[in-house]
Amino acid sequence: MRLREIQSNSTFAWSPLPSKGGLLACGSVAGALGDNFDAEATLEIYSLALEEGGESMPKLGAVRTHDRFNRITWGSITGPEDPYGLIAGGLVDGTVQIWDARAIVEQSEGTSAEVATIDKHKGQVKGVEFNPFNQPLLATAAQDGEWCVWSLTNPSQPQNLGTGVKNPHNSEIVQVSWNKKVSHILAWTSSDGMTAVWDLKQKRQAMAFQDSQNKMRCSSIAWNPDKATDICVANDDDQNPVIQFWDLRKAYSPVRMLSGHTKGVLSLSWSPMDSNLLVSCGKDCRSICWNPNTSEILCELPVSNNWVFDVQWSHRIPAILATASFGENITVYSLQDSSPVDVSLEGTGDFNVGADNAAPPKIFKTAPKWLRRPVGATFGFGGKLVSFSPPPENASGAQGKSKFTMRTVVTEQELVDRSSKFEGVLKKNELPTFCDEKLEQSESEEKPMWSVMKSLLDDAPRKHLLQYLGFDATEIQAEIDRKLTDVDPFAESAEGDESSPSEMTPEEVDQLIQRSLMVGNFESAVKCCLYADRMDDALVLASYGGPDLWRRAQEAYFQKKAGNPFMKVLSSIVDNQLQSVVSSFDAQKPDAWKEALAVLCTFCNPKEFPPLASQVAERLAAEGNNASILAYMAAGDLEKAVECWVTQLDSMDPKKSQEGLQDFIEKVSAFQAITQKSMVTDKMAGKYTEYAELLSSQGCLDGAKRYLDLLPKDCHEGGAVLRDRVFHARVGSGVPPFPVPAFPFNRSDVAVPESAPAPEAEPAVPAQMPPVPVPEPEPAPVQPTQPAVPEKPQEAQQQQFVQQ
């Protein structure tokens, strides 16, 4: 960013004094005239005055000189009593003039600003520079190839130290420069490309180098401010506008070259505050800022309208530099606000500002050295203190890396000691001992907490914690036992006795119940409730005390309420003693059996229900109650139910016997189908035979056959005869053949031989007819399967029976 501008065709020098770092000395430059052809030469001092607005720099003072300047320099060799220092200039006429900057600024009457004039050189003085180490030394070099070092211990009488040696190549010396790390090292460069390094202590040339591969016409020279053996030179040849970097430890060829200018380079300036910044300017009207260590172009200043012949960094103000061009102006810039150069616009001199609304990127990828702290420290997490110190210089003058130190800072040593001791306690598992120590050392407010802490270390921490809280289960149980001496609330009491022999007040009972609950002693709490005849509370508490306590509480409750009728039933249900319901109901009451049977239906399991229901029926039958039939039916007892129905049928009026028999058959058949029982008792067989005979008399042979088939094979004789008759009747009426039933009579063989007496007749085995395959409309469930016989004998047998 452009800060200030001076409308002057001049070369310049920055003030090196700390208190006057914003002053700029300008001397009319040689080889340039203004538009008005004014050849007057002046030396002026300007102030940067950043605190003031505007672009122009206020002039502090000026003096006339007898000739123009090739180069000027500003030194601080007059001591602390003079805050301005001296200004020296190399003039065209071969003289070196020295001025008092203070006198120029103050312009006191009768006081001359000129301190001394050195008239040693025979040509134009191109090089002039004060020693930067506050030593009263001034180096000068001229066009005739001669250079000198002057002692200004007495500024008014400069003393030549006798080191002046003429350039052996007889070429003009264009610049002289002091080493920035070693005070007695001086270098100069000449127009023929030769650069020499002199050791003033030894008073001899230490080294001279020249690029043998490329023709150089040097125009400027600059030392690395951090590394004593690094130096760079600029070439003002338009054919090879490069900047060469040399390492004096191996000065056989340049270590690297910077190429960015399109025409000759006229001036170099290495930032005294950051060796990563180098500025060059040249005939292409450009001023470029480089990173000499990486050969990278960092930014480019605005392009001038003429050659830029001089560029210099401020000695005291970071990021400030100035350029001088033949366009009649000196411009001061702040590099911190500059933008990086756009490679696509290289050579145009324009800033690469990007889009209109885009913020310009910063040119510094790392913080410049003037923004870096020389030393610093910061606290980090974990009590760490990190500090760094300036990097030490090596033998060559180059700075190494900063030294970083990390240490742990302890401000509370007592706390650290206690913490370490406690960590040891935890590691060794010595917490019980530690708790004892804390109990001894702690004050009254801390003791309870450590008491609790110690109790938690026990195998039963809750028990000890309850004791600390005042709820000792053993003591509570002993208190209850003492107050309930000779009284067992769970013991059986007389029926209907609801008296409470409590000698405790209700508040005492509540207190005992609450304390028992606090220690989880539900049994004692239930005892207290039963003792105080608080049955509802006893049952609620017993539900949380386990099955055994719940059972005992129920028993005590039922004993207390034994006088209530429904309680007996409820007790039997709860205790799963339904047998007592069956045996205790009053069979003489009309509806008592219904209640008993209802309880069984609701609460009895399927396996126990039939025998219990049969017992209800037996009790009803013993009382002559016909409801016993219903109980037998509910129990699924077919045999007992049939006996009852047969008894009812036999006791009916003979006139209604047929209707009663039909009802009997319907009930038995339906009950068999429901219970899926096919048993046939003797009484059932008699009624089946009677019913089949009634059906056959009415011509219902198929129905008669179905009930006859239900009879067992060894049924009584009447059933067997009827079965045989129904069989032959059905065959005779054209019904398809079916298995022939067993012959119901005994057979006797009456054919006796003449020679022998007839034997005694033996009971004949009923002959079994071969089965006749006749499809039956209804299956005979109990008819056994007969062995098959050949087809022809079967037909003959059937024909024989038909004929009979």
ABEGO torsion letter per residue (X at the ends): XBABBBBBBBBBBBBABAAAAABBBBBBBBGBBBAAGBABBBBBBBBAGAABBEABBBBABBBBBABBBABBBBBBAAEAABAAEBBBBBBAAGBBBBBBAAAAAAGBBGBBABABBBBABABBBABBBBBAAGBBBBBBBBAAGBBBBBBAABAABBBBAGABBBBAAGBBBABBBBBAABAABBBBBBAAGBBBBBBAAAGBBABBBBBAABBBBBABBBBBAABAABBBBBBABAABBBBBBBBAABBABBABBBBABABBBABBBBBAABAABBBBBBAAGBBBBBBAAAGBBABBBBBBABBBABBBBBAABBGBBBBBBAAGBBBBBBAAABBBBBAAABGAGBBBAEBAABBBBBABABBBAAABBABBBBBBBGGBBBBBBBBBBBAAGBBBBBBBBBBBBBABAAAAAAAAAAAAAAAAGAAAAAAAAAAAABBAAAAAAAAAAAAAABABAAAAAAAAAGBBAAAAAAAAAAAABGBBAABBBBBGBABBABABBAAAAAAAAAAAAAAGBAAAAAAAAAAAGBAAAAAAAAAAAEAAAAAAAAAAAAAAAAABAAAAAAAAAAAGBAAAAAAABBAABAAAAAAAAAAAAAABBAAAAAAAAAAAAAAAAAAGBAAAAAAAAAAGBAAAAAAAAAAAAAABBAAAAAAAAAAAAAAAAAAAAAAGBABBBAAAAAAAAAAAAAAAAAGBAAAAAAAAAABBAABBAAAAAAAAAAAAAAAAAGBBBBBBBBBABBBBBABBBAABBBBBBBBBBBBBBBBBBBBBABBBAABBBBBBBBAAAAAAAAAAAAAX
